[in-house]
C-alpha cells in the first residue's frame, strides 16, 4: 500500500475513534492518552537509545503526569511530572551504564515533559467547564485539518522549502494552507455568544496556526539530531504515534491557556 493511501486509511479509522473517546471524556480519554503517550514515549526512547534514557522513570512520570491532570488539574499534573526527575536520578545511580548522568536524565525528562504535558493539556481542555467537549474537538480537528492541508498542498503545489535543513518535505505553500485552515476551524466551531467571540475565535485559530507547525518542526529537529526519518511505523504512512501527535503536543498547551485567558 502506498504512503498516500495508508495515510488516508489510518485517518479514516483513527480519527473517529479519537473523537469518540474525546466525546466520552473522563477515564476513557485518559486511557487513550496513557496508551498513546506510552507508545509515543517508547518510540522516542527507542530512537534515543544511544543517550541511555531511564525508560522506567519516563513511563512512570508520564502515567503520573496524566493521572495528576485527570484528578487534580495543573498542580497535581506538575507533581506527577516531578517524579520523573527523582526516579531518573535514582535509577541512574544504581545503573551500570557509563552514559553521562546529565545526558541520560535530561533525555528522560525531556521525553516525559514533551509527551506528558502535551497530552495532559488535552485532558485539561476536555475538563473545561461547560464547553470542554467543544474545545477539545476544535483543537484536535484544527490541528488535524491544518496538518492534512499542509501535506496535500505541499505535495501538489509546494515549490518553496520551509525548513530545508530540519524538514525538507515542508513548504511555504503548505504552511499558508495550514495557517488558513487552523484559523478557520476555531472560527466556525467556537464562535458562540456564551463562549468565544468572533475575535477570540480568530485569535485561538492564530495560536493553533503558530503552535502546531512549531511542534512539527521541533520533532523534525529531534529526529534529525538522532539521525532518523520517522520515530516508528505503527501508523503506516504517518510514521509512528509521535509523528502523528507532534503538532498537537504544542497546540494543546497553547490553546488551553488562550481559552483560559478568554473565559
C-alpha atoms as a printed R data frame, in Angstrom:
    type eleno elety resid chain resno       x      y      z
1   ATOM     1    CA   UNK     A     1   0.000  0.000  0.000
2   ATOM     2    CA   UNK     A     2   1.351  3.441 -0.928
3   ATOM     3    CA   UNK     A     3   2.126  6.049  1.722
4   ATOM     4    CA   UNK     A     4  -0.724  8.210  0.380
5   ATOM     5    CA   UNK     A     5  -3.444  5.574  0.756
6   ATOM     6    CA   UNK     A     6  -2.089  4.284  4.052
7   ATOM     7    CA   UNK     A     7  -2.290  7.804  5.484
8   ATOM     8    CA   UNK     A     8  -5.930  8.037  4.395
9   ATOM     9    CA   UNK     A     9  -6.754  4.614  5.829
10  ATOM    10    CA   UNK     A    10  -5.246  5.432  9.215
11  ATOM    11    CA   UNK     A    11  -7.065  8.780  9.311
12  ATOM    12    CA   UNK     A    12 -10.431  7.237  8.384
13  ATOM    13    CA   UNK     A    13 -10.110  4.593 11.105
14  ATOM    14    CA   UNK     A    14  -8.226  6.524 13.766
15  ATOM    15    CA   UNK     A    15  -9.819  9.978 13.791
16  ATOM    16    CA   UNK     A    16 -13.392  8.816 14.564
17  ATOM    17    CA   UNK     A    17 -12.035  6.603 17.365
18  ATOM    18    CA   UNK     A    18 -10.105  9.507 18.892
19  ATOM    19    CA   UNK     A    19 -13.067 11.875 18.598
20  ATOM    20    CA   UNK     A    20 -15.389  9.241 20.056
21  ATOM    21    CA   UNK     A    21 -13.238  8.862 23.168
22  ATOM    22    CA   UNK     A    22 -12.869 12.639 23.388
23  ATOM    23    CA   UNK     A    23 -16.675 12.886 23.286
24  ATOM    24    CA   UNK     A    24 -16.955 10.435 26.174
25  ATOM    25    CA   UNK     A    25 -14.162 12.168 28.088
26  ATOM    26    CA   UNK     A    26 -13.354 11.120 31.636
27  ATOM    27    CA   UNK     A    27 -11.351  7.965 32.110
28  ATOM    28    CA   UNK     A    28 -11.944  6.862 28.507
29  ATOM    29    CA   UNK     A    29  -9.968  9.804 27.189
30  ATOM    30    CA   UNK     A    30  -7.401  9.363 29.962
31  ATOM    31    CA   UNK     A    31  -6.869  5.747 28.914
32  ATOM    32    CA   UNK     A    32  -6.372  6.818 25.299
33  ATOM    33    CA   UNK     A    33  -3.847  9.444 26.417
34  ATOM    34    CA   UNK     A    34  -1.947  6.893 28.525
35  ATOM    35    CA   UNK     A    35  -1.786  4.261 25.778
36  ATOM    36    CA   UNK     A    36  -0.897  6.759 23.069
37  ATOM    37    CA   UNK     A    37   1.552  8.545 25.343
38  ATOM    38    CA   UNK     A    38   3.387  5.377 26.340
39  ATOM    39    CA   UNK     A    39   3.711  4.316 22.703
40  ATOM    40    CA   UNK     A    40   4.955  7.760 21.656
41  ATOM    41    CA   UNK     A    41   7.426  7.863 24.540
42  ATOM    42    CA   UNK     A    42   8.625  4.349 23.728
43  ATOM    43    CA   UNK     A    43   9.249  5.452 20.141
44  ATOM    44    CA   UNK     A    44  11.263  8.449 21.309
45  ATOM    45    CA   UNK     A    45  13.333  6.462 23.787
46  ATOM    46    CA   UNK     A    46  13.954  3.774 21.155
47  ATOM    47    CA   UNK     A    47  15.486  6.186 18.649
48  ATOM    48    CA   UNK     A    48  17.349  7.936 21.502
49  ATOM    49    CA   UNK     A    49  18.771  4.649 22.813
50  ATOM    50    CA   UNK     A    50  22.416  5.794 22.437
51  ATOM    51    CA   UNK     A    51  21.674  8.504 25.026
52  ATOM    52    CA   UNK     A    52  20.565  5.831 27.524
53  ATOM    53    CA   UNK     A    53  17.261  7.328 28.740
54  ATOM    54    CA   UNK     A    54  15.906  5.850 32.002
55  ATOM    55    CA   UNK     A    55  12.772  4.450 30.405
56  ATOM    56    CA   UNK     A    56  11.111  3.216 33.613
57  ATOM    57    CA   UNK     A    57  11.348  6.700 35.090
58  ATOM    58    CA   UNK     A    58   9.918  8.204 31.910
59  ATOM    59    CA   UNK     A    59   6.992  5.798 31.671
60  ATOM    60    CA   UNK     A    60   6.167  6.220 35.363
61  ATOM    61    CA   UNK     A    61   6.365 10.010 35.122
62  ATOM    62    CA   UNK     A    62   4.114 10.031 32.045
63  ATOM    63    CA   UNK     A    63   1.391  7.970 33.713
64  ATOM    64    CA   UNK     A    64   1.565 10.065 36.902
65  ATOM    65    CA   UNK     A    65   1.518 13.319 34.922
66  ATOM    66    CA   UNK     A    66  -1.651 12.255 33.132
67  ATOM    67    CA   UNK     A    67  -3.155 10.898 36.345
68  ATOM    68    CA   UNK     A    68  -2.443 14.171 38.098
69  ATOM    69    CA   UNK     A    69  -4.086 16.155 35.301
70  ATOM    70    CA   UNK     A    70  -7.133 13.908 35.413
71  ATOM    71    CA   UNK     A    71  -7.553 14.019 39.182
72  ATOM    72    CA   UNK     A    72  -6.378 17.459 40.222
73  ATOM    73    CA   UNK     A    73  -5.551 19.740 37.312
74  ATOM    74    CA   UNK     A    74  -2.286 21.558 36.714
75  ATOM    75    CA   UNK     A    75  -0.897 21.341 40.281
76  ATOM    76    CA   UNK     A    76  -1.200 17.560 40.558
77  ATOM    77    CA   UNK     A    77  -0.028 17.251 36.969
78  ATOM    78    CA   UNK     A    78   3.187 19.042 37.867
79  ATOM    79    CA   UNK     A    79   3.617 16.861 40.939
80  ATOM    80    CA   UNK     A    80   3.275 13.736 38.825
81  ATOM    81    CA   UNK     A    81   5.823 15.021 36.340
82  ATOM    82    CA   UNK     A    82   8.417 15.808 39.024
83  ATOM    83    CA   UNK     A    83   8.550 12.136 39.969
84  ATOM    84    CA   UNK     A    84  10.304 11.619 36.630
85  ATOM    85    CA   UNK     A    85  13.291 13.657 37.757
86  ATOM    86    CA   UNK     A    86  13.594 11.986 41.139
87  ATOM    87    CA   UNK     A    87  13.156  8.468 39.783
88  ATOM    88    CA   UNK     A    88  15.565  9.105 36.906
89  ATOM    89    CA   UNK     A    89  18.322 10.168 39.305
90  ATOM    90    CA   UNK     A    90  17.625  7.134 41.481
91  ATOM    91    CA   UNK     A    91  17.724  4.682 38.568
92  ATOM    92    CA   UNK     A    92  20.822  6.296 37.108
93  ATOM    93    CA   UNK     A    93  22.535  5.961 40.450
94  ATOM    94    CA   UNK     A    94  22.032  2.193 40.569
95  ATOM    95    CA   UNK     A    95  22.550  1.538 36.839
96  ATOM    96    CA   UNK     A    96  25.789  0.282 35.348
97  ATOM    97    CA   UNK     A    97  25.765  2.341 32.145
98  ATOM    98    CA   UNK     A    98  28.606  4.766 31.502
99  ATOM    99    CA   UNK     A    99  26.498  7.388 29.798
100 ATOM   100    CA   UNK     A   100  26.689 10.880 31.279
101 ATOM   101    CA   UNK     A   101  24.181 11.330 34.095
102 ATOM   102    CA   UNK     A   102  23.231 14.745 32.733
103 ATOM   103    CA   UNK     A   103  22.541 13.390 29.238
104 ATOM   104    CA   UNK     A   104  20.605 10.327 30.411
105 ATOM   105    CA   UNK     A   105  18.436 12.213 32.897
106 ATOM   106    CA   UNK     A   106  17.868 15.164 30.544
107 ATOM   107    CA   UNK     A   107  16.750 12.837 27.737
108 ATOM   108    CA   UNK     A   108  14.377 11.059 30.108
109 ATOM   109    CA   UNK     A   109  12.852 14.264 31.465
110 ATOM   110    CA   UNK     A   110  12.563 15.840 28.008
111 ATOM   111    CA   UNK     A   111  10.542 12.886 26.755
112 ATOM   112    CA   UNK     A   112   8.141 12.932 29.689
113 ATOM   113    CA   UNK     A   113   7.684 16.701 29.550
114 ATOM   114    CA   UNK     A   114   7.192 16.772 25.789
115 ATOM   115    CA   UNK     A   115   4.717 13.920 25.508
116 ATOM   116    CA   UNK     A   116   3.241 14.009 29.014
117 ATOM   117    CA   UNK     A   117   2.429 17.705 29.230
118 ATOM   118    CA   UNK     A   118   1.138 17.849 25.664
119 ATOM   119    CA   UNK     A   119  -1.362 15.048 26.273
120 ATOM   120    CA   UNK     A   120  -2.183 16.239 29.787
121 ATOM   121    CA   UNK     A   121  -3.371 19.543 28.368
122 ATOM   122    CA   UNK     A   122  -5.682 17.652 26.033
123 ATOM   123    CA   UNK     A   123  -7.277 16.220 29.187
124 ATOM   124    CA   UNK     A   124  -7.409 19.688 30.736
125 ATOM   125    CA   UNK     A   125  -9.098 21.082 27.626
126 ATOM   126    CA   UNK     A   126 -11.740 18.370 27.877
127 ATOM   127    CA   UNK     A   127 -12.226 19.195 31.554
128 ATOM   128    CA   UNK     A   128 -13.033 22.863 30.908
129 ATOM   129    CA   UNK     A   129 -16.431 23.743 32.444
130 ATOM   130    CA   UNK     A   130 -19.414 23.666 30.067
131 ATOM   131    CA   UNK     A   131 -17.515 23.824 26.779
132 ATOM   132    CA   UNK     A   132 -14.747 21.273 27.321
133 ATOM   133    CA   UNK     A   133 -16.028 18.836 24.730
134 ATOM   134    CA   UNK     A   134 -16.321 21.559 22.099
135 ATOM   135    CA   UNK     A   135 -12.874 22.930 22.975
136 ATOM   136    CA   UNK     A   136 -11.028 19.629 22.663
137 ATOM   137    CA   UNK     A   137 -12.871 18.755 19.450
138 ATOM   138    CA   UNK     A   138 -11.915 22.107 17.956
139 ATOM   139    CA   UNK     A   139  -8.231 21.857 18.847
140 ATOM   140    CA   UNK     A   140  -7.879 18.252 17.679
141 ATOM   141    CA   UNK     A   141  -9.749 18.900 14.432
142 ATOM   142    CA   UNK     A   142  -7.948 22.198 13.880
143 ATOM   143    CA   UNK     A   143  -4.540 20.556 14.209
144 ATOM   144    CA   UNK     A   144  -5.552 17.570 12.091
145 ATOM   145    CA   UNK     A   145  -7.097 19.685  9.340
146 ATOM   146    CA   UNK     A   146  -4.152 22.088  9.259
147 ATOM   147    CA   UNK     A   147  -1.656 19.226  9.077
148 ATOM   148    CA   UNK     A   148  -3.655 17.494  6.342
149 ATOM   149    CA   UNK     A   149  -3.970 20.625  4.204
150 ATOM   150    CA   UNK     A   150  -0.273 21.365  4.666
151 ATOM   151    CA   UNK     A   151   0.620 17.860  3.465
152 ATOM   152    CA   UNK     A   152  -1.603 17.828  0.387
153 ATOM   153    CA   UNK     A   153  -0.884 21.422 -0.598
154 ATOM   154    CA   UNK     A   154   2.839 20.827 -0.267
155 ATOM   155    CA   UNK     A   155   2.599 17.619 -2.283
156 ATOM   156    CA   UNK     A   156   0.538 19.194 -5.061
157 ATOM   157    CA   UNK     A   157   1.859 22.723 -5.486
158 ATOM   158    CA   UNK     A   158   4.668 23.103 -2.950
159 ATOM   159    CA   UNK     A   159   7.771 24.634 -4.516
160 ATOM   160    CA   UNK     A   160   9.477 26.653 -1.772
161 ATOM   161    CA   UNK     A   161  11.063 24.773  1.133
162 ATOM   162    CA   UNK     A   162  10.079 25.986  4.581
163 ATOM   163    CA   UNK     A   163  12.935 24.455  6.585
164 ATOM   164    CA   UNK     A   164  15.161 22.504  4.189
165 ATOM   165    CA   UNK     A   165  17.632 21.535  6.879
166 ATOM   166    CA   UNK     A   166  15.172 20.410  9.562
167 ATOM   167    CA   UNK     A   167  12.348 19.071  7.399
168 ATOM   168    CA   UNK     A   168  12.883 19.044  3.611
169 ATOM   169    CA   UNK     A   169   9.295 17.964  2.920
170 ATOM   170    CA   UNK     A   170   7.649 21.063  4.375
171 ATOM   171    CA   UNK     A   171   6.905 24.020  2.124
172 ATOM   172    CA   UNK     A   172   5.799 27.616  2.493
173 ATOM   173    CA   UNK     A   173   2.748 26.830  0.359
174 ATOM   174    CA   UNK     A   174   1.791 24.109  2.829
175 ATOM   175    CA   UNK     A   175   2.302 26.496  5.735
176 ATOM   176    CA   UNK     A   176  -0.038 29.058  4.180
177 ATOM   177    CA   UNK     A   177  -2.721 26.405  3.665
178 ATOM   178    CA   UNK     A   178  -2.346 25.091  7.215
179 ATOM   179    CA   UNK     A   179  -2.468 28.610  8.668
180 ATOM   180    CA   UNK     A   180  -5.710 29.479  6.894
181 ATOM   181    CA   UNK     A   181  -7.236 26.149  7.924
182 ATOM   182    CA   UNK     A   182  -6.137 26.450 11.547
183 ATOM   183    CA   UNK     A   183  -7.741 29.883 11.795
184 ATOM   184    CA   UNK     A   184 -10.995 28.924 10.091
185 ATOM   185    CA   UNK     A   185 -11.698 25.755 12.112
186 ATOM   186    CA   UNK     A   186 -11.958 27.530 15.507
187 ATOM   187    CA   UNK     A   187 -13.863 30.389 13.901
188 ATOM   188    CA   UNK     A   188 -16.628 28.114 12.622
189 ATOM   189    CA   UNK     A   189 -16.554 25.749 15.604
190 ATOM   190    CA   UNK     A   190 -16.207 28.039 18.614
191 ATOM   191    CA   UNK     A   191 -17.985 31.247 17.754
192 ATOM   192    CA   UNK     A   192 -20.736 31.259 20.304
193 ATOM   193    CA   UNK     A   193 -22.187 34.148 22.236
194 ATOM   194    CA   UNK     A   194 -21.710 32.299 25.536
195 ATOM   195    CA   UNK     A   195 -18.213 31.011 24.824
196 ATOM   196    CA   UNK     A   196 -15.829 32.871 22.481
197 ATOM   197    CA   UNK     A   197 -16.424 35.970 20.411
198 ATOM   198    CA   UNK     A   198 -15.506 36.217 16.739
199 ATOM   199    CA   UNK     A   199 -12.246 37.947 17.594
200 ATOM   200    CA   UNK     A   200 -11.354 35.429 20.302
201 ATOM   201    CA   UNK     A   201 -12.062 32.521 17.964
202 ATOM   202    CA   UNK     A   202  -9.754 34.030 15.351
203 ATOM   203    CA   UNK     A   203  -7.029 34.560 17.953
204 ATOM   204    CA   UNK     A   204  -7.295 30.926 19.045
205 ATOM   205    CA   UNK     A   205  -7.014 29.873 15.418
206 ATOM   206    CA   UNK     A   206  -3.895 32.006 15.021
207 ATOM   207    CA   UNK     A   207  -2.410 30.427 18.139
208 ATOM   208    CA   UNK     A   208  -3.007 26.939 16.744
209 ATOM   209    CA   UNK     A   209  -1.613 28.052 13.383
210 ATOM   210    CA   UNK     A   210   1.657 29.029 15.085
211 ATOM   211    CA   UNK     A   211   1.943 26.331 17.750
212 ATOM   212    CA   UNK     A   212   1.126 23.295 15.586
213 ATOM   213    CA   UNK     A   213   3.888 23.834 12.981
214 ATOM   214    CA   UNK     A   214   6.324 24.605 15.791
215 ATOM   215    CA   UNK     A   215   5.522 21.235 17.348
216 ATOM   216    CA   UNK     A   216   6.023 19.567 13.993
217 ATOM   217    CA   UNK     A   217   9.347 21.300 13.400
218 ATOM   218    CA   UNK     A   218  10.512 20.542 16.928
219 ATOM   219    CA   UNK     A   219  10.032 16.839 16.337
220 ATOM   220    CA   UNK     A   220  11.775 17.147 12.967
221 ATOM   221    CA   UNK     A   221  14.745 18.765 14.700
222 ATOM   222    CA   UNK     A   222  14.888 15.984 17.283
223 ATOM   223    CA   UNK     A   223  14.689 13.279 14.599
224 ATOM   224    CA   UNK     A   224  17.407 14.952 12.560
225 ATOM   225    CA   UNK     A   225  19.590 15.211 15.646
226 ATOM   226    CA   UNK     A   226  19.076 11.496 16.313
227 ATOM   227    CA   UNK     A   227  19.525 10.535 12.666
228 ATOM   228    CA   UNK     A   228  16.084  9.026 11.942
229 ATOM   229    CA   UNK     A   229  13.339  9.807  9.419
230 ATOM   230    CA   UNK     A   230  10.356  8.564 11.452
231 ATOM   231    CA   UNK     A   231  10.004  7.516 15.077
232 ATOM   232    CA   UNK     A   232   8.109  4.363 14.085
233 ATOM   233    CA   UNK     A   233   5.920  2.612 11.522
234 ATOM   234    CA   UNK     A   234   2.877  1.771 13.619
235 ATOM   235    CA   UNK     A   235   0.658  4.234 11.746
236 ATOM   236    CA   UNK     A   236   1.930  3.247  8.290
237 ATOM   237    CA   UNK     A   237   2.306  6.335  6.111
238 ATOM   238    CA   UNK     A   238   2.008  8.633  9.114
239 ATOM   239    CA   UNK     A   239   5.047  7.048 10.751
240 ATOM   240    CA   UNK     A   240   4.861  6.490 14.490
241 ATOM   241    CA   UNK     A   241   2.415  7.797 17.071
242 ATOM   242    CA   UNK     A   242   4.818 10.593 17.985
243 ATOM   243    CA   UNK     A   243   4.985 11.595 14.319
244 ATOM   244    CA   UNK     A   244   1.192 11.890 14.316
245 ATOM   245    CA   UNK     A   245   0.707 13.851 17.550
246 ATOM   246    CA   UNK     A   246   3.781 16.116 17.445
247 ATOM   247    CA   UNK     A   247   1.797 19.197 16.385
248 ATOM   248    CA   UNK     A   248  -0.952 18.530 18.938
249 ATOM   249    CA   UNK     A   249   1.558 18.363 21.807
250 ATOM   250    CA   UNK     A   250   2.408 22.045 21.356
251 ATOM   251    CA   UNK     A   251  -1.019 23.218 20.206
252 ATOM   252    CA   UNK     A   252  -2.897 21.720 23.173
253 ATOM   253    CA   UNK     A   253  -0.848 23.709 25.694
254 ATOM   254    CA   UNK     A   254  -1.065 26.971 23.774
255 ATOM   255    CA   UNK     A   255  -4.797 26.519 23.155
256 ATOM   256    CA   UNK     A   256  -5.591 25.746 26.786
257 ATOM   257    CA   UNK     A   257  -4.044 28.945 28.086
258 ATOM   258    CA   UNK     A   258  -5.535 31.004 25.267
259 ATOM   259    CA   UNK     A   259  -9.029 29.756 26.070
260 ATOM   260    CA   UNK     A   260  -8.373 30.195 29.789
261 ATOM   261    CA   UNK     A   261  -7.437 33.831 29.182
262 ATOM   262    CA   UNK     A   262 -10.706 34.429 27.333
263 ATOM   263    CA   UNK     A   263 -13.140 32.676 29.694
